[in-house]
Amino acid sequence: MSVTVTDDEIEQFRNKGYLVIEDAFDEDEVAKMRAAADQVLELMVNSSLANERTSGRLALVEHEDGSQMIKKIQPVNDLSLVFSEIALDDRLTERISEFMDDQPRLMEEKLNYKQPLPEPIEGLDTNRPSEAWPIHSDWAYFRAQDYPKSVVSSAIALDDLTAKNGTMRFWPGTNDEFIEHERTDNGLEVPPEHVDDDAAELLEAPAGSLILFNSVVWHDSSPNETDDPRRLLIYSHYPASAGQERGIVEDERNAPTRRRESPYEWRYQELKDDGEFEDRFQAPDTA
Ligand SMILES: O=C(O)CCC(=O)C(=O)O
């Protein structure tokens, strides 16, 4: 599919630091991504239970009332052809290439599920304090591996994004200047004295929307107050020339996790094949 990137899209991205394209993906494509999300979720939970060790890909929250929420799974491309193919989709790459004026290379990918579990699962390590994200610039993280500020992230909404289910907020125009972050128990945060809460724009958009954002623009999201998942599939790409100039190694941020986790995932398959483990978790029906 060839994509025409309009002047309006470029201007919005440059001025605000982000851009929303509704209906970028159709119903069938969204259905395929949701099915892949369920498959990956089942693989992560069942392989964690089979190995009696929580996968390093899995971020899980336990609330005060004992309920649990899958926050995110990262990385995911080596677990699903559906996800690895989308990283190369023209609807992302042609826009990104226009915005960064270079060829995009994949830097990382993740699926932020914000998915409540109908029943708590015993034996998993609930390793995150909240499914919310504090106000931050992604570059506060990406700088650790010397990625440039010109990294562009593309988020695909697998579910409608609403105020109630913990959609994102953006601070338009904060994409030019990076402010040093503070460390909190829930990640890095723009110091509150710099933040005008009224300047934030709440992102409400239907499933299938594509949201492109710069690595400096401030954003956050609140907890999911509904019983349904709020899934955002997020890819981040860096400019090819920066890779050459800075000696960035491909997949530097996520390769250690893939290498560490994949033997456990194979072991889970073996335990199943040998009849020594039976799946105990099925993804809730969310269709
Ligand atoms: O998924 C969300 O709600 C926010 C994600 C985010 O801010 C991030 O991954 O940096």
The ligand as an ORCA input file, in Angstrom:
! r2SCAN-3c Opt
* xyz 0 1
  O       0.183      3.005     26.846
  C       0.102      4.070     27.452
  O      -0.928      4.402     28.035
  C       1.243      5.056     27.514
  C       2.477      4.494     26.962
  C       3.668      5.330     27.150
  O       3.629      6.447     27.556
  C       4.953      4.760     26.825
  O       5.020      3.550     26.560
  O       5.938      5.514     26.834
*
